[in-house]
Amino acid sequence: MSAPLGVLLLSGGHERAHYALVLATGAAAVGRDVVVFATNAGCRLFDAARPLEADPREALLAARGVAGIGTLLAAAADLGIRRIACEAGLRAEGMEAAALAEGVEVAGVVTFLAAAGAGQVVAL
């Protein structure tokens, strides 16, 4: 069994959120346990209104045959990737837990670190 991968998303920008999902789904596809922890502006990734999918970069990716955020979010759910929005990060951004997509947990950094265990942590 391979070590878990923890992906820490701090940025609310499309490129980092997209690549956080690329890393997470890639690792899950090869059998790793994965947890994505979004905090501060990164919490936008898990917003049920899906604001990052309105980014012009999504159309560019689609035109070039690259999976976008919507596709990768669906894959993350299908692959069983644990998705956590930081409780303090939500407050810092003025977001409510009710605004999060289905299946996204609200927890703190200790929960994230426990889930990542002795595995790798990547911050974007």
KESE-704213 format. One line per field, with one value per atom (N, C-alpha, C): x, y, z; residue number from 0. Coordinates in nm, 2 decimals. Example, Ala and Ser with C-alpha at 12.3 -4.5 7.8 and 13.67 -1.06 7.14 Angstrom:
2
xx = [1.32  1.23  1.32  1.28  1.37  1.29]
yy = [-0.57  -0.45  -0.33  -0.22  -0.11  0.00]
zz = [0.78  0.78  0.78  0.71  0.71  0.79]
k = [0  0  0  1  1  1]
END
This chain:
124
xx = [0.08  0.00  0.09  0.06  0.14  0.09  0.18  0.15  0.04  -0.04  -0.14  -0.08  -0.16  -0.13  -0.22  -0.17  -0.25  -0.22  -0.33  -0.32  -0.38  -0.29  -0.33  -0.35  -0.48  -0.50  -0.53  -0.44  -0.45  -0.50  -0.48  -0.51  -0.66  -0.72  -0.85  -0.85  -0.73  -0.71  -0.74  -0.78  -0.81  -0.70  -0.58  -0.47  -0.43  -0.42  -0.38  -0.49  -0.61  -0.72  -0.73  -0.71  -0.71  -0.60  -0.48  -0.37  -0.38  -0.44  -0.47  -0.55  -0.65  -0.74  -0.67  -0.58  -0.51  -0.42  -0.35  -0.26  -0.35  -0.46  -0.54  -0.60  -0.66  -0.72  -0.62  -0.50  -0.39  -0.35  -0.32  -0.28  -0.39  -0.51  -0.62  -0.63  -0.61  -0.62  -0.51  -0.40  -0.30  -0.30  -0.42  -0.44  -0.40  -0.36  -0.33  -0.45  -0.45  -0.55  -0.52  -0.62  -0.59  -0.69  -0.64  -0.73  -0.69  -0.79  -0.78  -0.83  -0.75  -0.79  -0.78  -0.89  -0.89  -0.91  -0.83  -0.84  -0.84  -0.88  -0.89  -0.95  -0.89  -0.95  -0.96  -0.88  -0.89  -1.03  -1.10  -1.24  -1.33  -1.30  -1.38  -1.40  -1.29  -1.30  -1.42  -1.46  -1.57  -1.70  -1.71  -1.83  -1.93  -2.05  -2.16  -2.20  -2.18  -2.21  -2.10  -2.00  -1.89  -1.83  -1.79  -1.74  -1.62  -1.53  -1.41  -1.44  -1.56  -1.59  -1.63  -1.66  -1.69  -1.56  -1.45  -1.32  -1.30  -1.25  -1.23  -1.13  -1.04  -0.95  -1.02  -1.14  -1.21  -1.24  -1.28  -1.31  -1.18  -1.07  -0.94  -0.90  -0.92  -0.88  -0.97  -1.10  -1.19  -1.15  -1.12  -1.08  -0.95  -0.87  -0.74  -0.75  -0.87  -0.89  -0.83  -0.83  -0.78  -0.90  -0.91  -1.02  -1.02  -1.14  -1.15  -1.19  -1.21  -1.25  -1.37  -1.48  -1.60  -1.58  -1.51  -1.48  -1.40  -1.30  -1.21  -1.28  -1.37  -1.44  -1.53  -1.59  -1.67  -1.59  -1.47  -1.38  -1.33  -1.30  -1.26  -1.36  -1.49  -1.60  -1.61  -1.60  -1.60  -1.49  -1.37  -1.25  -1.24  -1.34  -1.34  -1.24  -1.20  -1.11  -1.18  -1.12  -1.17  -1.15  -1.26  -1.25  -1.30  -1.21  -1.23  -1.21  -1.31  -1.30  -1.26  -1.16  -1.11  -1.22  -1.25  -1.35  -1.30  -1.18  -1.13  -1.12  -1.08  -1.07  -1.20  -1.30  -1.44  -1.48  -1.45  -1.48  -1.40  -1.27  -1.18  -1.23  -1.29  -1.35  -1.49  -1.55  -1.69  -1.79  -1.75  -1.83  -1.90  -2.01  -2.09  -2.07  -2.07  -2.06  -2.18  -2.29  -2.41  -2.38  -2.28  -2.25  -2.17  -2.12  -2.03  -2.10  -2.03  -2.08  -2.11  -2.20  -2.23  -2.10  -2.09  -1.98  -1.85  -1.85  -1.74  -1.75  -1.65  -1.65  -1.60  -1.64  -1.58  -1.50  -1.37  -1.29  -1.17  -1.08  -0.96  -0.83  -0.72  -0.59  -0.55  -0.59  -0.55  -0.62  -0.74  -0.81  -0.73  -0.69  -0.62  -0.48  -0.41  -0.28  -0.29  -0.40  -0.42  -0.45  -0.53  -0.56  -0.44  -0.35  -0.23  -0.13  -0.14  -0.05  0.10  0.17  0.31  0.33  0.22  0.24  0.29  0.28  0.33  0.22  0.26  0.17  0.23  0.14  0.17  0.08  0.15  0.07  0.07  -0.05  -0.07  -0.14]
yy = [-0.12  0.00  0.12  0.22  0.34  0.44  0.54  0.65  0.74  0.79  0.89  1.02  1.09  1.22  1.32  1.42  1.54  1.65  1.71  1.83  1.95  2.04  2.16  2.28  2.32  2.43  2.56  2.65  2.78  2.89  2.87  2.97  2.95  3.06  3.06  3.07  3.08  3.09  2.96  2.97  2.86  2.76  2.81  2.72  2.63  2.69  2.61  2.51  2.56  2.47  2.35  2.38  2.28  2.18  2.23  2.13  2.06  2.11  2.04  1.92  1.93  1.82  1.73  1.78  1.69  1.59  1.65  1.57  1.47  1.52  1.43  1.32  1.35  1.24  1.14  1.20  1.11  1.01  1.06  0.98  0.88  0.92  0.82  0.71  0.75  0.66  0.55  0.58  0.47  0.41  0.43  0.36  0.42  0.55  0.62  0.67  0.67  0.75  0.90  0.98  1.12  1.20  1.31  1.41  1.55  1.62  1.76  1.85  1.94  2.03  2.17  2.24  2.37  2.47  2.58  2.68  2.82  2.91  3.05  3.06  3.13  3.14  3.01  2.91  2.78  2.71  2.76  2.70  2.72  2.82  2.84  2.72  2.63  2.51  2.43  2.43  2.34  2.42  2.54  2.62  2.55  2.52  2.45  2.53  2.66  2.75  2.73  2.67  2.63  2.76  2.86  2.98  2.96  2.86  2.84  2.79  2.72  2.67  2.78  2.90  3.01  3.09  3.05  3.11  3.08  3.18  3.16  3.05  3.02  2.91  2.77  2.76  2.63  2.60  2.71  2.69  2.66  2.73  2.70  2.55  2.50  2.37  2.27  2.30  2.21  2.21  2.33  2.34  2.26  2.24  2.17  2.03  1.98  1.84  1.81  1.91  1.89  1.89  1.79  1.79  1.92  1.97  2.09  2.06  2.17  2.15  2.07  2.09  2.02  1.87  1.83  1.69  1.63  1.71  1.66  1.65  1.74  1.73  1.61  1.58  1.46  1.33  1.33  1.22  1.20  1.32  1.31  1.24  1.27  1.21  1.06  1.03  0.89  0.81  0.87  0.80  0.79  0.85  0.85  0.94  1.05  1.14  1.22  1.22  1.30  1.44  1.52  1.67  1.74  1.82  1.90  2.05  2.12  2.27  2.31  2.39  2.44  2.53  2.49  2.57  2.71  2.74  2.87  2.94  2.87  2.93  2.97  2.90  2.94  3.07  3.08  3.20  3.32  3.29  3.40  3.45  3.37  3.41  3.45  3.45  3.48  3.38  3.26  3.15  3.07  3.03  2.94  2.80  2.70  2.56  2.52  2.58  2.55  2.57  2.65  2.69  2.58  2.48  2.38  2.27  2.22  2.11  1.99  1.90  1.78  1.69  1.64  1.55  1.61  1.75  1.82  1.83  1.79  1.80  1.94  1.98  2.10  2.05  2.08  2.04  2.13  2.10  2.18  2.12  2.19  2.14  2.01  1.99  1.87  1.74  1.76  1.65  1.62  1.73  1.71  1.64  1.68  1.62  1.48  1.45  1.31  1.22  1.28  1.20  1.18  1.28  1.27  1.17  1.17  1.08  1.10  0.99  0.99  1.01  1.04  1.05  1.19  1.21  1.34  1.45  1.57  1.69  1.78  1.82  1.92  2.04  2.16  2.28  2.36  2.40  2.48  2.61]
zz = [0.00  0.00  0.00  -0.08  -0.09  0.01  0.03  0.13  0.08  0.16  0.12  0.06  -0.01  -0.07  -0.01  0.05  0.10  0.00  -0.05  -0.14  -0.06  -0.03  0.04  -0.06  -0.08  -0.18  -0.10  -0.12  -0.06  -0.15  -0.28  -0.38  -0.43  -0.46  -0.52  -0.67  -0.73  -0.87  -0.95  -1.07  -1.15  -1.17  -1.21  -1.24  -1.13  -1.01  -0.90  -0.85  -0.86  -0.82  -0.93  -1.05  -1.16  -1.13  -1.11  -1.09  -0.96  -0.86  -0.74  -0.77  -0.85  -0.89  -0.99  -1.07  -1.16  -1.07  -0.98  -0.89  -0.81  -0.75  -0.67  -0.74  -0.86  -0.94  -0.99  -1.03  -1.08  -0.97  -0.85  -0.74  -0.71  -0.70  -0.67  -0.78  -0.91  -1.02  -1.01  -0.94  -0.93  -0.79  -0.72  -0.60  -0.47  -0.47  -0.35  -0.28  -0.15  -0.07  -0.09  -0.11  -0.13  -0.05  0.00  0.07  0.01  -0.03  -0.07  0.03  0.09  0.19  0.14  0.12  0.07  0.19  0.18  0.29  0.22  0.30  0.25  0.11  0.02  -0.11  -0.19  -0.15  -0.21  -0.19  -0.09  -0.06  -0.18  -0.27  -0.39  -0.47  -0.47  -0.55  -0.51  -0.38  -0.34  -0.33  -0.38  -0.38  -0.47  -0.42  -0.50  -0.62  -0.62  -0.73  -0.84  -0.81  -0.91  -0.98  -0.91  -0.98  -1.06  -1.03  -1.10  -1.24  -1.26  -1.39  -1.49  -1.44  -1.52  -1.57  -1.52  -1.56  -1.71  -1.78  -1.93  -1.96  -1.86  -1.89  -1.91  -1.85  -1.87  -2.02  -2.09  -2.23  -2.31  -2.27  -2.33  -2.32  -2.19  -2.17  -2.25  -2.25  -2.33  -2.48  -2.53  -2.67  -2.70  -2.60  -2.62  -2.57  -2.54  -2.50  -2.36  -2.27  -2.13  -2.04  -1.95  -1.85  -1.77  -1.76  -1.68  -1.53  -1.46  -1.32  -1.29  -1.37  -1.36  -1.37  -1.48  -1.50  -1.39  -1.35  -1.24  -1.11  -1.08  -0.95  -0.95  -1.07  -1.07  -1.06  -1.12  -1.11  -0.97  -0.90  -0.76  -0.67  -0.69  -0.62  -0.65  -0.78  -0.82  -0.77  -0.76  -0.71  -0.56  -0.49  -0.34  -0.28  -0.34  -0.28  -0.17  -0.06  0.05  0.03  0.04  0.01  0.14  0.19  0.31  0.29  0.33  0.34  0.48  0.49  0.62  0.69  0.81  0.89  0.90  0.94  0.96  0.82  0.72  0.59  0.53  0.56  0.52  0.59  0.72  0.79  0.74  0.71  0.66  0.52  0.44  0.31  0.32  0.43  0.44  0.38  0.37  0.31  0.42  0.38  0.47  0.43  0.53  0.50  0.41  0.42  0.33  0.19  0.15  0.02  -0.05  0.02  -0.03  -0.11  -0.20  -0.28  -0.20  -0.24  -0.17  -0.15  -0.03  -0.01  0.05  0.05  0.11  0.26  0.33  0.48  0.52  0.64  0.70  0.82  0.82  0.94  0.94  1.03  1.05  1.00  1.02  0.97  1.04  1.17  1.23  1.16  1.12  1.05  0.92  0.85  0.72  0.75  0.85  0.87  0.92  0.99  1.03  0.91  0.82  0.70  0.61  0.60  0.52  0.59  0.72  0.80  0.76  0.74  0.70  0.55  0.48  0.33  0.29  0.17  0.11  0.12  0.14  0.13  0.03  -0.06  -0.17  -0.15  -0.15  -0.13  -0.26  -0.30  -0.42  -0.39]
k = [0  0  0  1  1  1  2  2  2  3  3  3  4  4  4  5  5  5  6  6  6  7  7  7  8  8  8  9  9  9  10  10  10  11  11  11  12  12  12  13  13  13  14  14  14  15  15  15  16  16  16  17  17  17  18  18  18  19  19  19  20  20  20  21  21  21  22  22  22  23  23  23  24  24  24  25  25  25  26  26  26  27  27  27  28  28  28  29  29  29  30  30  30  31  31  31  32  32  32  33  33  33  34  34  34  35  35  35  36  36  36  37  37  37  38  38  38  39  39  39  40  40  40  41  41  41  42  42  42  43  43  43  44  44  44  45  45  45  46  46  46  47  47  47  48  48  48  49  49  49  50  50  50  51  51  51  52  52  52  53  53  53  54  54  54  55  55  55  56  56  56  57  57  57  58  58  58  59  59  59  60  60  60  61  61  61  62  62  62  63  63  63  64  64  64  65  65  65  66  66  66  67  67  67  68  68  68  69  69  69  70  70  70  71  71  71  72  72  72  73  73  73  74  74  74  75  75  75  76  76  76  77  77  77  78  78  78  79  79  79  80  80  80  81  81  81  82  82  82  83  83  83  84  84  84  85  85  85  86  86  86  87  87  87  88  88  88  89  89  89  90  90  90  91  91  91  92  92  92  93  93  93  94  94  94  95  95  95  96  96  96  97  97  97  98  98  98  99  99  99  100  100  100  101  101  101  102  102  102  103  103  103  104  104  104  105  105  105  106  106  106  107  107  107  108  108  108  109  109  109  110  110  110  111  111  111  112  112  112  113  113  113  114  114  114  115  115  115  116  116  116  117  117  117  118  118  118  119  119  119  120  120  120  121  121  121  122  122  122  123  123  123]
END
